Amino acid sequence: GAITNFTCTDGPVCARDRIECSCTSNSGILDWFISYRHIDHVMWNQILSVLFNKATTNEEYHYGYNFTFNTTYTGLNTSILTFNLNQSESVHIECANGNVTDKMNTTVTDSGYYAKAPTNLTTTFNASGVTLAWKDTGNNCTST
């Protein structure tokens, strides 16, 4: 079998953003491999390997990573992965066919980690305290 389509959220992403990846296999068997690391660290920590085939369930949830497979929404032989990116984190996502000979991958990184001086600083006072919000210069991330 082969991976015939692989896409993930494109462009700069920020902590707390929802990431969505889609993977399609022509054999109906595919395997997700998920690793993460703090941006400053060199070593990847593999946390997850999830295998789908035509006989498996349609949904699985592990450590905040949500997988669907062969549903009306995903389409035939397709799995969709969704998760929220953590602060200062890089996540390596790989999708492979059942025997892992054909695979595609990408890495998603919190762009806010590389922020420079903040702009558009606002202060909000309410019953629970003070909230500061700002736009990070050099990327599209908003922090509070």
N, C-alpha and C positions, 0 to 999 in steps of 0.2 A: 504494500500500500504506500501511498504518498500523501503528504500534506498538500492540498490543492489551494488553500486560502488561509492566510494568517494576518490579522490586523489587530492593532492596539491603539488606544487613545494616543493621538499624535500631538506633537508640539509641547511647549513648556507646561508642566503640571506643578501644582503646589500641594503642600500637606493638606489633608482632608479632602482633596479632589477625588471624585469617583473615577476609577479607571475601568475600562471595559476592553477585553480582548476576545476575539473570535477566532476559532480554529476549525477547519474542515478537513476531513480525511476521506479519500475515495474508497477506503476499505471499511469505514464505519468503526474503526478502532483508533483511539488516540490517547495519548498520555500527556498530562501537564506536569511540569517540574517547576517548582517555585522556590527561589532562594532570595534572601535579603541580606543587607548589610547596612551599617551606619555609613554615611557618605565618606567619612575619613578613614574607614577601615579597608584593608586589602582583602581579607578573607570573606568569602560568601558562606552563609549558613543555609544549607538546604533544609527547608521546613516541610516540604510537601511534595508528594507524588500522587497524582490521582489518575487512574486508568478508567477509560470508558470504552465499552463496546456495545453492540446491539442488544445485549442481554442485561445491561446494567440499569440502575435507577436513573431517573431523569434529573435529579438534583442532589447536590452534596454541599455541605458547609463545613469548612475547617478553618479555625484561627482567623475568622473574618473574611476569608476568601470564599466566594459563592460560585459554584459551578452548575450550569445546566447543560443538558445533552439531549439531542433528538426530541425537542419539544416543538410545539407549533411556532413558538417565537424564534427558536434557534434555526430550525430547518433540519433536514435529514443529514446525518453524519457530521453534525456541527455541534460544537460546545462553545459556550460563552462563559467567560470568567469575569467577575466584577469584584472590586474591593476598593477601600478607601486608603490612599497613600498616607503613611505616617510621617510625622515631622522628621527631617534629617535622614531620610531613608532612601535607599535604592532597592528596587525589586527587579530581579532577573526572572523573566517569564519565558519558558520554552514549551513548545508543543511538538510532539513527535508522533509518528505512526506507531502501531502496536509493537513492532520489533526495533524501534528507535533508530532505524537506518536513515529515515528522512525526517528532518526536523527544521523548525524555524524558531527564532527567538528575538527578544528585544529586552532592553533595560529601561525602566521608568525611574526617574530621580526627582526628588523634591527640589524644584528650582529656587524656592525661597531660601534654601540654605546658603546660597551664594549672594544674598541680598546685600546691597550697599546702603548708603544713607537713606532713611525713610523720608517720604513726602506725604502731603495731605493728612497730617496728623489731626485727628478729631478726638474730642473728649466728651463722653456722655455720662451724666450723673443720674442715678436712679436709686431706688430703695435698697438694692443689693450692693451698691458701691459705685465705683468709677470704672468705666471701660474706655481704654485707649484703642484706637484703630488707626492703621497707617498703611500706605501703599509702599511696597518695597521698590526702590529704584533699581532698574536693570532687569526686572522681570515683571510678571503680571500678578504676583502674589499679594494678597491683602492679609495682614496679621492683626490679631487683637490680643 
